[in-house]
Amino acid sequence: MASRTLDECRDVALQVLAWLRATDAWSRAGRLDAERGQIAKRLEHLLETTWPQGQAAVQDALGRLMELARATPEAVPRAAWVEAYTGLAGSLRAAGAPVPDLRPSNLVRSVIHAMNGTLVLLALAALDDVGTRWLAVGAVVAAWGMESSRRVWPAVNRFLMTVMGPMAHPHETDRVNSATWYVSALLLLAFVVPEAAGAVAVAVLAWGDPAAGLVGRRFGRTRFANGRSAEGSLAFVAVGTVAAWGALRLVGSPGGWDVALLAAVAGAVAEQLSGRLDDNAVVPLAAGFTAALCL
């Protein structure tokens, strides 16, 4: 495929991504039919282009989007658009023209994410260092045990994904889920950094990460190449700082707003740079080690 055509495909994919974000149920309602029509015209133009061999996957993905764009809007669920965009993003990534993944809103996941972190903070405040380490070891053994069992027995995987469906990401069906990476990071922190730094790591991820997602999807205008937004990162730092300060108070640490702010900034930077690494591991490690250095 000529480089120019590949760039045009990438531009169309980014337009579809922006449209999907604009029609996100949590963000702004509305189908934006005028822009959908514009997307259809651009897709039609691309599909009329002469295609070289070896790019059938990109062409097929564009054709699927074209089918959705031509259909009656009410007859096409948003999930079909999301699935088609994900297919196009994967084919473009393989062709050397990567576009951001679509990170759909999941309010249930965000609420559970924050509540789980809060429960961990309460456990940290109630337990001594030995108790905290045993709790972390138990959580890691249970998490990796489930990861192993669902790969050996497909029925276990189907059951777990059914139970966790409301808060699971699609890719977690066949990949290590975020909760497993999260407890693995906490195990490392439990043995390496002071309790107060571990509490800060938990608080920053528990509250800063959901805040970034919710604000970024609804108000994000300044987008980075990874699909995240500057507005989301600012929300991460603001909420993460308050949460980290509260965690320091909860465990009786003398650390103040300066420690909380630096840990939240480190977490936000780690989230932006995480790439293919799971941010549920990278963020608490960055925040925890930064807090440990400050303390």
C-alpha positions as CSV (number, residue, x, y, z in Angstrom):
1,M,0.0,0.0,0.0
2,A,1.3,3.5,-0.9
3,S,2.3,5.5,2.2
4,R,-0.2,8.2,1.2
5,T,-3.1,5.7,1.1
6,L,-2.0,4.3,4.5
7,D,-2.0,7.8,6.0
8,E,-5.5,8.4,4.6
9,C,-6.7,5.2,6.3
10,R,-5.2,6.3,9.5
11,D,-6.9,9.7,9.2
12,V,-10.3,8.0,8.6
13,A,-9.7,5.7,11.6
14,L,-9.0,8.7,13.8
15,Q,-12.1,10.4,12.6
16,V,-14.1,7.3,13.5
17,L,-12.5,7.2,16.9
18,A,-13.4,10.8,17.6
19,W,-17.0,10.1,16.4
20,L,-17.2,7.1,18.7
21,R,-16.0,9.2,21.6
22,A,-18.5,11.9,20.9
23,T,-21.3,9.4,20.9
24,D,-20.2,7.7,24.1
25,A,-23.2,7.3,26.3
26,W,-21.4,8.6,29.3
27,S,-19.9,11.6,27.4
28,R,-22.3,13.3,25.1
29,A,-25.5,11.8,23.7
30,G,-26.4,12.1,20.0
31,R,-25.5,10.1,16.9
32,L,-23.9,13.0,15.0
33,D,-25.4,11.8,11.7
34,A,-23.8,14.5,9.6
35,E,-20.3,13.4,10.5
36,R,-21.3,9.7,10.0
37,G,-22.2,10.6,6.4
38,Q,-18.9,12.3,6.0
39,I,-17.1,9.2,7.3
40,A,-19.1,7.1,4.8
41,K,-17.9,9.2,1.9
42,R,-14.3,9.0,3.0
43,L,-14.5,5.2,3.4
44,E,-16.1,4.9,-0.1
45,H,-13.2,6.9,-1.6
46,L,-10.7,4.7,0.1
47,L,-12.4,1.5,-1.0
48,E,-12.3,2.7,-4.6
49,T,-8.5,3.1,-4.4
50,T,-6.3,0.6,-6.1
51,W,-5.0,-1.7,-3.4
52,P,-1.7,-3.6,-3.6
53,Q,-1.4,-7.2,-2.4
54,G,-0.8,-7.9,1.3
55,Q,-3.3,-5.4,2.7
56,A,-6.5,-7.4,2.6
57,A,-7.0,-7.1,6.4
58,V,-7.1,-3.3,6.2
59,Q,-9.4,-3.3,3.2
60,D,-11.8,-5.8,4.9
61,A,-11.9,-3.7,8.0
62,L,-12.7,-0.6,6.0
63,G,-15.4,-2.5,4.2
64,R,-17.0,-3.5,7.5
65,L,-17.1,0.1,8.6
66,M,-18.6,1.1,5.2
67,E,-21.4,-1.4,5.8
68,L,-22.2,0.2,9.1
69,A,-22.0,3.7,7.7
70,R,-24.5,3.0,4.9
71,A,-27.0,1.2,7.3
72,T,-29.8,3.0,9.0
73,P,-28.4,4.5,12.2
74,E,-31.1,3.1,14.4
75,A,-30.3,-0.4,13.1
76,V,-26.6,-0.4,14.1
77,P,-25.8,-0.7,17.8
78,R,-22.8,1.3,19.0
79,A,-21.1,-1.9,19.9
80,A,-20.9,-2.9,16.3
81,W,-19.1,0.3,15.5
82,V,-16.7,-0.3,18.4
83,E,-16.0,-3.8,17.2
84,A,-15.4,-2.6,13.6
85,Y,-13.1,0.2,14.8
86,T,-11.1,-2.3,16.9
87,G,-10.7,-4.5,13.8
88,L,-9.5,-1.6,11.8
89,A,-7.1,-0.4,14.5
90,G,-5.6,-3.9,14.7
91,S,-5.1,-4.2,10.9
92,L,-3.5,-0.7,10.7
93,R,-1.2,-1.5,13.6
94,A,0.0,-4.6,11.7
95,A,0.5,-2.5,8.6
96,G,2.7,0.0,10.4
97,A,0.2,2.8,10.9
98,P,-0.9,2.5,14.5
99,V,-4.0,4.3,15.9
100,P,-5.1,4.5,19.5
101,D,-7.3,1.8,21.0
102,L,-10.8,2.8,22.0
103,R,-11.2,2.9,25.7
104,P,-15.0,2.7,26.3
105,S,-16.6,4.1,29.4
106,N,-17.3,1.6,32.1
107,L,-18.8,3.3,35.1
108,V,-19.3,0.0,36.9
109,R,-15.6,-0.8,36.6
110,S,-14.6,2.7,37.8
111,V,-16.7,2.5,40.9
112,I,-15.5,-1.0,41.8
113,H,-12.0,0.1,41.1
114,A,-12.2,2.9,43.6
115,M,-14.1,0.9,46.2
116,N,-11.6,-2.0,46.0
117,G,-8.7,0.5,46.5
118,T,-10.5,2.0,49.5
119,L,-10.9,-1.5,51.1
120,V,-7.2,-2.1,50.6
121,L,-6.4,1.2,52.3
122,L,-8.5,0.3,55.3
123,A,-6.8,-3.1,55.5
124,L,-3.4,-1.4,55.4
125,A,-4.5,0.9,58.2
126,A,-5.6,-2.1,60.3
127,L,-2.7,-4.5,59.7
128,D,0.9,-4.4,60.6
129,D,3.7,-5.0,58.1
130,V,3.6,-8.8,58.5
131,G,-0.2,-8.9,58.1
132,T,0.0,-6.6,55.0
133,R,2.6,-8.9,53.4
134,W,0.6,-12.0,54.1
135,L,-2.5,-10.4,52.6
136,A,-0.6,-9.5,49.5
137,V,0.8,-13.0,49.1
138,G,-2.6,-14.5,49.5
139,A,-4.1,-12.1,46.9
140,V,-1.3,-12.9,44.4
141,V,-1.6,-16.7,44.9
142,A,-5.4,-16.5,44.3
143,A,-5.1,-14.2,41.3
144,W,-2.5,-16.2,39.5
145,G,-4.2,-19.4,40.5
146,M,-7.3,-18.2,38.6
147,E,-5.2,-17.1,35.7
148,S,-3.8,-20.6,35.4
149,S,-7.0,-22.5,35.9
150,R,-8.9,-20.5,33.2
151,R,-6.3,-21.4,30.7
152,V,-6.3,-25.1,31.6
153,W,-10.1,-25.3,31.7
154,P,-12.0,-23.1,29.2
155,A,-15.2,-23.5,31.2
156,V,-13.6,-21.7,34.1
157,N,-12.7,-18.9,31.9
158,R,-16.2,-18.6,30.5
159,F,-17.6,-18.6,34.0
160,L,-15.2,-15.9,35.3
161,M,-15.8,-13.7,32.3
162,T,-19.6,-14.1,32.7
163,V,-19.3,-13.1,36.4
164,M,-16.9,-10.2,35.7
165,G,-18.5,-9.2,32.4
166,P,-19.9,-5.8,33.7
167,M,-16.4,-4.6,34.6
168,A,-14.1,-6.6,32.3
169,H,-12.3,-5.3,29.2
170,P,-12.8,-7.5,26.1
171,H,-9.1,-8.3,25.8
172,E,-9.1,-9.8,29.3
173,T,-10.9,-12.8,27.9
174,D,-7.6,-14.3,26.7
175,R,-5.0,-12.1,28.5
176,V,-3.9,-11.6,32.1
177,N,-6.4,-9.3,33.6
178,S,-5.7,-6.0,35.2
179,A,-6.5,-7.1,38.7
180,T,-3.8,-9.8,38.6
181,W,-1.2,-7.2,37.6
182,Y,-2.5,-4.9,40.3
183,V,-2.1,-7.3,43.2
184,S,1.3,-8.4,41.8
185,A,2.5,-4.8,41.9
186,L,1.1,-4.5,45.5
187,L,3.1,-7.6,46.5
188,L,6.3,-6.0,45.4
189,L,5.5,-2.8,47.2
190,A,4.6,-4.6,50.4
191,F,8.1,-6.0,50.6
192,V,10.1,-3.1,49.3
193,V,8.6,0.3,50.4
194,P,7.3,1.5,53.7
195,E,3.6,1.1,54.5
196,A,2.8,4.8,53.9
197,A,4.3,4.6,50.4
198,G,2.3,1.5,49.6
199,A,-0.9,3.3,50.8
200,V,-0.1,6.2,48.6
201,A,0.3,3.9,45.6
202,V,-3.1,2.3,46.3
203,A,-4.9,5.6,46.7
204,V,-3.4,7.2,43.6
205,L,-4.5,4.3,41.4
206,A,-7.8,3.7,43.1
207,W,-9.0,7.3,42.6
208,G,-6.8,9.1,40.2
209,D,-7.1,6.5,37.4
210,P,-11.0,6.5,37.3
211,A,-11.0,10.3,37.5
212,A,-8.7,10.5,34.5
213,G,-10.9,8.1,32.5
214,L,-14.2,9.8,33.3
215,V,-13.0,13.4,32.8
216,G,-11.0,12.5,29.7
217,R,-13.9,10.9,27.9
218,R,-16.3,13.6,28.7
219,F,-14.2,16.8,28.5
220,G,-11.0,15.6,26.8
221,R,-10.1,17.8,23.9
222,T,-6.3,17.7,23.8
223,R,-5.5,14.2,22.8
224,F,-2.1,12.4,22.9
225,A,-1.1,9.7,20.4
226,N,-2.1,7.0,22.9
227,G,-5.7,8.2,23.0
228,R,-5.5,9.7,26.5
229,S,-6.1,13.4,27.0
230,A,-4.4,16.3,28.9
231,E,-7.6,17.0,30.7
232,G,-7.8,13.4,31.9
233,S,-4.2,13.6,33.2
234,L,-4.9,16.9,35.1
235,A,-7.9,15.2,36.7
236,F,-5.7,12.2,37.6
237,V,-3.2,14.5,39.3
238,A,-5.8,16.6,41.2
239,V,-7.8,13.6,42.5
240,G,-4.8,11.5,43.0
241,T,-3.1,14.1,45.1
242,V,-6.2,14.4,47.4
243,A,-6.5,10.7,47.7
244,A,-2.7,10.2,48.4
245,W,-2.9,12.9,51.1
246,G,-5.9,11.1,52.7
247,A,-4.0,7.8,52.6
248,L,-1.0,9.4,54.4
249,R,-3.4,10.6,57.1
250,L,-5.1,7.3,57.3
251,V,-1.8,5.4,58.1
252,G,-0.5,8.1,60.4
253,S,2.4,9.2,58.1
254,P,4.0,12.7,58.5
255,G,4.1,13.1,54.8
256,G,2.2,16.1,53.4
257,W,0.8,17.6,50.3
258,D,4.2,17.7,48.6
259,V,4.6,13.9,48.8
260,A,1.0,13.4,47.7
261,L,1.4,15.7,44.7
262,L,4.7,14.2,43.5
263,A,3.3,10.7,43.8
264,A,0.2,11.6,41.8
265,V,2.3,13.3,39.1
266,A,4.5,10.2,38.9
267,G,1.4,8.0,38.6
268,A,-0.1,10.2,35.8
269,V,3.2,10.2,33.9
270,A,3.4,6.4,34.2
271,E,-0.1,6.1,32.9
272,Q,0.8,8.1,29.8
273,L,3.9,6.2,29.2
274,S,2.6,2.7,30.0
275,G,2.1,1.7,26.4
276,R,1.4,-2.0,26.2
277,L,2.2,-2.4,29.9
278,D,-0.9,-2.6,32.2
279,D,-1.3,0.7,34.0
280,N,-2.7,-1.1,37.0
281,A,0.8,-2.3,37.7
282,V,2.8,0.6,36.3
283,V,0.9,3.4,38.1
284,P,1.1,2.1,41.7
285,L,4.7,1.2,41.2
286,A,5.6,4.7,40.0
287,A,3.5,6.4,42.7
288,G,4.7,4.1,45.5
289,F,8.4,4.3,44.7
290,T,8.1,8.1,44.3
291,A,6.4,8.4,47.7
292,A,9.1,6.2,49.2
293,L,11.9,8.4,47.9
294,C,10.1,11.5,49.2
295,L,9.4,10.0,52.6
